[in-house]
Amino acid sequence: MKKRGLIDGRLWEWARLLREVRNATDHFNSEIVGRQDAEDCLAFNEALLDYLYVLNRRFEATKLGRELLFAATT
């Protein structure tokens, strides 16, 4: 996603952390994923998906609407 320009460096860090925690839960090892980690990861995941699928579309629609409005008034 970062290489395609869909997310910036901070969101890339969030995605990487989510993958690390997911991997810790998928593999039986000594790493413990606690309740707070799970809640934080859920919040990061929701924010990441909201950014990718809701806010980007809303931004593009707003930008297009403003461009159309400007074009109609000139």
C-alpha positions in Angstrom: 0.0 0.0 0.0 2.9 2.4 0.8 4.6 1.7 -2.6 1.3 2.4 -4.4 0.9 5.7 -2.5 -2.2 4.6 -0.7 -0.8 5.2 2.8 1.9 7.4 4.3 4.7 6.4 6.6 2.7 6.7 9.8 -0.1 4.5 8.5 2.5 2.1 7.2 3.8 1.7 10.7 0.3 1.0 11.9 -0.2 -1.7 9.3 3.2 -3.2 10.2 2.3 -3.3 13.9 -1.0 -4.9 13.1 0.8 -7.6 11.1 3.3 -8.2 13.9 0.5 -8.7 16.5 -1.5 -10.9 14.1 1.6 -13.1 13.5 2.1 -13.3 17.3 -1.5 -14.6 17.7 -1.2 -17.0 14.7 2.0 -18.8 15.9 2.3 -20.5 19.2 5.2 -18.8 20.9 6.0 -17.2 24.2 4.7 -13.7 23.1 1.5 -12.8 24.9 -1.0 -10.4 23.3 -3.0 -8.8 26.0 -6.4 -7.1 26.1 -4.9 -3.6 25.7 -2.9 -4.7 22.7 -5.9 -6.2 21.1 -8.1 -3.1 21.7 -5.3 -0.9 20.3 -5.0 -3.0 17.3 -8.7 -3.0 16.7 -8.7 0.8 16.9 -5.7 1.1 14.5 -7.3 -1.3 12.1 -10.6 0.6 12.1 -8.7 3.9 11.6 -6.7 2.4 8.7 -9.7 1.0 7.0 -11.7 4.2 7.5 -8.8 6.2 6.0 -8.5 3.9 3.0 -12.1 3.3 2.2 -14.2 6.1 3.7 -12.2 9.3 4.1 -10.3 9.0 0.8 -13.6 8.6 -1.1 -15.2 11.4 0.8 -12.2 13.6 0.1 -12.2 12.8 -3.6 -16.0 13.4 -3.8 -15.7 16.8 -2.0 -12.8 17.8 -4.2 -14.7 16.8 -7.4 -17.8 18.6 -6.2 -15.8 21.8 -5.5 -14.2 21.6 -8.9 -17.5 21.1 -10.6 -19.0 24.0 -8.6 -16.1 26.2 -9.6 -16.3 25.2 -13.2 -20.1 26.0 -13.3 -19.5 29.5 -11.8 -16.8 30.5 -14.2 
